[in-house]
Amino acid sequence: MAGCSSRYFRMAAKDIARFQFLLEGHEGITTVSTADARAAVVRLSTPEGLEGDVECVLEALRREMGLEFREVFLDEGTGAALG
């Protein structure tokens, strides 16, 4: 996606569908795709200028929904999640 930033998050595999549903329910602020199904890592692609909105939703998911996830970074050579 042009003009977008990407962030990666690891979580329990059972939570991926709910995480995606809840984030994409906030129409247009981000898209969620699976970056590594085996490692349960998803990629958020967020249009420029909406990063703050996404951060607010992420915090609400942690606080109000009890979802557990953490940001990870990818090895540029292998594409494997680090951390």
Buried (B, 14 or more C-beta within 10 A) or exposed (E): EEEBBBBBBBBEEEBBEEBBEBBBEBEEBBBBEBBBEEEBBBBBEBBEEBBEBBEEBBEEBEEEEEBEBEEBEBEEEEEEBEE
